[in-house]
Amino acid sequence: MARKHQNHGRTQKKSRSIDREFTTALYLLRCAEVGLSMSDLDLLDMGMVYDILTEKGNDSYKGWRQVATQDDFDRF
C-alpha cells in the first residue's frame, strides 16, 4: 500500500519493489558483505547495522554536492 506524501522541495527516496522476504540468513549475508563479524554483531543493535547498510548503499551515489573539508569541521 503506497502512500502519497507532499515533497516540500526535498529529494524523494526511489521506491523499489521487494521481491523477497528479509530473513535472518539474508541479514547475516548483508552483514558479511560489509565486513561485520559475529562478534561485531554482539556489540551492535539492528538499528546500527541498518544504518551501516544504508551508508554502504549510499557509497555509490555520485550526486553529493560538496565534501566537507577540515576547515568546515573546525568552523562547525
C-alpha atoms as an extended CHARMM CRD file, in Angstrom:
* protein
*
        76  EXT
         1         1  MET       CA              0.0000000000        0.0000000000        0.0000000000  PROA      1               0.0000000000
         2         2  ALA       CA              1.8090000000        3.0400000000       -1.2370000000  PROA      2               0.0000000000
         3         3  ARG       CA              1.1790000000        6.3800000000        0.3990000000  PROA      3               0.0000000000
         4         4  LYS       CA              1.4710000000        9.6940000000       -1.3330000000  PROA      4               0.0000000000
         5         5  HSD       CA              3.3450000000       12.3920000000        0.5540000000  PROA      5               0.0000000000
         6         6  GLN       CA              3.9350000000       16.0000000000       -0.2560000000  PROA      6               0.0000000000
         7         7  ASN       CA              7.5490000000       16.5550000000       -1.2210000000  PROA      7               0.0000000000
         8         8  HSD       CA              8.0050000000       20.1520000000        0.0390000000  PROA      8               0.0000000000
         9         9  GLY       CA             11.0610000000       20.5570000000       -2.2040000000  PROA      9               0.0000000000
        10        10  ARG       CA             13.0310000000       17.6660000000       -0.7140000000  PROA      10              0.0000000000
        11        11  THR       CA             14.5240000000       14.7760000000       -2.6060000000  PROA      11              0.0000000000
        12        12  GLN       CA             12.3560000000       11.6960000000       -2.5000000000  PROA      12              0.0000000000
        13        13  LYS       CA             13.6190000000        8.1710000000       -1.9960000000  PROA      13              0.0000000000
        14        14  LYS       CA             13.0760000000        5.9760000000       -5.0190000000  PROA      14              0.0000000000
        15        15  SER       CA             10.6890000000        3.1500000000       -4.2960000000  PROA      15              0.0000000000
        16        16  ARG       CA             11.6660000000       -0.3320000000       -5.3210000000  PROA      16              0.0000000000
        17        17  SER       CA              9.5160000000       -3.3980000000       -5.1080000000  PROA      17              0.0000000000
        18        18  ILE       CA             10.8360000000       -6.0200000000       -2.7270000000  PROA      18              0.0000000000
        19        19  ASP       CA             10.7760000000       -9.4510000000       -4.2770000000  PROA      19              0.0000000000
        20        20  ARG       CA             11.8910000000      -11.4840000000       -1.2620000000  PROA      20              0.0000000000
        21        21  GLU       CA             11.4620000000      -11.6130000000        2.4670000000  PROA      21              0.0000000000
        22        22  PHE       CA             14.2660000000      -10.2010000000        4.6240000000  PROA      22              0.0000000000
        23        23  THR       CA             15.2780000000      -13.2980000000        6.5680000000  PROA      23              0.0000000000
        24        24  THR       CA             17.9360000000      -13.9290000000        9.2000000000  PROA      24              0.0000000000
        25        25  ALA       CA             20.1250000000      -15.5600000000        6.5570000000  PROA      25              0.0000000000
        26        26  LEU       CA             19.8300000000      -12.5410000000        4.2710000000  PROA      26              0.0000000000
        27        27  TYR       CA             20.5460000000      -10.2000000000        7.2180000000  PROA      27              0.0000000000
        28        28  LEU       CA             23.7260000000      -12.1500000000        8.0510000000  PROA      28              0.0000000000
        29        29  LEU       CA             24.7480000000      -12.1790000000        4.3850000000  PROA      29              0.0000000000
        30        30  ARG       CA             24.4270000000       -8.3960000000        4.1500000000  PROA      30              0.0000000000
        31        31  CYS       CA             26.4200000000       -8.0410000000        7.3930000000  PROA      31              0.0000000000
        32        32  ALA       CA             29.1850000000      -10.2350000000        5.9790000000  PROA      32              0.0000000000
        33        33  GLU       CA             29.2040000000       -8.1860000000        2.7570000000  PROA      33              0.0000000000
        34        34  VAL       CA             30.0670000000       -5.0320000000        4.7180000000  PROA      34              0.0000000000
        35        35  GLY       CA             32.6580000000       -6.8770000000        6.8150000000  PROA      35              0.0000000000
        36        36  LEU       CA             30.7810000000       -7.3050000000       10.0940000000  PROA      36              0.0000000000
        37        37  SER       CA             31.7130000000      -10.4130000000       12.0860000000  PROA      37              0.0000000000
        38        38  MET       CA             29.5200000000      -12.2710000000       14.5640000000  PROA      38              0.0000000000
        39        39  SER       CA             31.4650000000      -10.6680000000       17.4160000000  PROA      39              0.0000000000
        40        40  ASP       CA             30.7900000000       -7.2390000000       15.8460000000  PROA      40              0.0000000000
        41        41  LEU       CA             27.0750000000       -8.0520000000       15.8620000000  PROA      41              0.0000000000
        42        42  ASP       CA             27.2470000000       -8.6840000000       19.6120000000  PROA      42              0.0000000000
        43        43  LEU       CA             28.2190000000       -5.0270000000       20.0410000000  PROA      43              0.0000000000
        44        44  LEU       CA             25.6880000000       -3.5120000000       17.6110000000  PROA      44              0.0000000000
        45        45  ASP       CA             21.9090000000       -3.4100000000       17.6520000000  PROA      45              0.0000000000
        46        46  MET       CA             19.9010000000       -3.9330000000       14.4670000000  PROA      46              0.0000000000
        47        47  GLY       CA             19.3380000000       -0.1960000000       14.0410000000  PROA      47              0.0000000000
        48        48  MET       CA             23.0680000000        0.4430000000       13.9660000000  PROA      48              0.0000000000
        49        49  VAL       CA             23.5440000000       -2.3570000000       11.4430000000  PROA      49              0.0000000000
        50        50  TYR       CA             20.7580000000       -0.9370000000        9.2530000000  PROA      50              0.0000000000
        51        51  ASP       CA             22.4990000000        2.4600000000        9.3780000000  PROA      51              0.0000000000
        52        52  ILE       CA             25.7510000000        0.7990000000        8.2310000000  PROA      52              0.0000000000
        53        53  LEU       CA             23.9440000000       -0.9950000000        5.4040000000  PROA      53              0.0000000000
        54        54  THR       CA             22.2520000000        2.2550000000        4.3580000000  PROA      54              0.0000000000
        55        55  GLU       CA             25.5630000000        4.1060000000        4.2870000000  PROA      55              0.0000000000
        56        56  LYS       CA             27.0850000000        1.2750000000        2.2430000000  PROA      56              0.0000000000
        57        57  GLY       CA             24.2280000000        1.6770000000       -0.2360000000  PROA      57              0.0000000000
        58        58  ASN       CA             24.9060000000        5.4200000000       -0.4040000000  PROA      58              0.0000000000
        59        59  ASP       CA             28.5750000000        4.8800000000       -1.3070000000  PROA      59              0.0000000000
        60        60  SER       CA             27.6930000000        4.5550000000       -4.9880000000  PROA      60              0.0000000000
        61        61  TYR       CA             25.6840000000        7.8160000000       -5.0370000000  PROA      61              0.0000000000
        62        62  LYS       CA             27.5310000000       10.3940000000       -7.1400000000  PROA      62              0.0000000000
        63        63  GLY       CA             25.2110000000       13.3430000000       -6.5340000000  PROA      63              0.0000000000
        64        64  TRP       CA             26.6610000000       14.7420000000       -3.3220000000  PROA      64              0.0000000000
        65        65  ARG       CA             27.2190000000       18.4290000000       -3.9610000000  PROA      65              0.0000000000
        66        66  GLN       CA             30.0810000000       19.1620000000       -1.5910000000  PROA      66              0.0000000000
        67        67  VAL       CA             32.5100000000       17.2360000000        0.5730000000  PROA      67              0.0000000000
        68        68  ALA       CA             33.3500000000       18.8470000000        3.9100000000  PROA      68              0.0000000000
        69        69  THR       CA             36.9590000000       19.8750000000        4.4720000000  PROA      69              0.0000000000
        70        70  GLN       CA             38.7870000000       20.0800000000        7.8020000000  PROA      70              0.0000000000
        71        71  ASP       CA             38.1520000000       23.8410000000        7.8050000000  PROA      71              0.0000000000
        72        72  ASP       CA             34.4160000000       23.1610000000        7.5250000000  PROA      72              0.0000000000
        73        73  PHE       CA             34.5650000000       20.8640000000       10.5510000000  PROA      73              0.0000000000
        74        74  ASP       CA             36.6280000000       23.3820000000       12.5090000000  PROA      74              0.0000000000
        75        75  ARG       CA             34.0570000000       26.1250000000       11.8210000000  PROA      75              0.0000000000
        76        76  PHE       CA             31.2410000000       23.8090000000       12.7910000000  PROA      76              0.0000000000
